[in-house]
Amino acid sequence: MRTRDENKVRIIREAALKMMVKEGLDGFSMHKLAKAANISPATIYIYFKDKEDLVAQISRDAATKMMDITFKNFDPSMSFSEGLRVQWVNRAKYCMKYPDQMHFLEQLRHSPYGEKLSEMMGETFKKIFGDFISNAIKKKELVKVPVEVYWSIAFAPLYNLVKFHMAGKSLGGRKFILSDKIMRETFELVLKALKP
Amino acid sequence: MNILIFKTNIRLKKDVGVVKSYLSADESIIQWNVDRDDTDKILRVVSTSNDPIEIIKTINEAGYHCEELPD
């Protein structure tokens, strides 16, 4: 039995993820990956049966990491403002620390490779945040609006600030850094908007 | 358990079908698949045997090209 070289597996996974983000899932091939990572195709095939297997393994890892970070220190029974604050901190951290993985999961959502996984993640999110939201509405800490409206107000402002931050500039090329102060101010406005 | 990797010309689904009837006779093979999306039509074999020659012979008999890919 050939010994499994974890270092090689890691290199292959990292290179594959980068490549899929850059070229899209359709443009990605095991052959191109071998060339880009300077690893023989045979080595890649020792660890991964085919493209589907490779995509599946990377997806599982990316999804697990994303959910671990998103749900850290979070409990659906928290007060609405505290729970949402934890969510902001976690989501901002994830986007800034793992932008490639975030883009990869985004791509996956729109591809046949990701249907099952997205469904599974959707279920988990629905369960955890569904409880959080209904608790908050019951406790009169959150206004009752369609979930799309809730999400757009609760998270879109954060994601947009993160986008500015990662580009290093905002409107008209203005320099932008997402400071704690800006994040806090925006968060307070969001809370205000969502109060009943 | 050994994993053996080959470059082949097993292009179409029906080619995989042909190969299947030949490989299923080999009891040392635990699992196999052909990545038809790859330009090299990679045949990947998980086997208790570590002898690529046997598999190359079998695939040749089935009427296809087969060569082992080095690591």
Interface residues (C-beta under 8 A of the other chain):
Chain A: M1 R2 S29 M30 H31 S40 P41 A42 T43 Y45 I46 K49 D50 K51
Chain B: M1 N2 I3 I5 N33 D35 D37 D38 T39 D40 I42 R44 L69 P70 D71
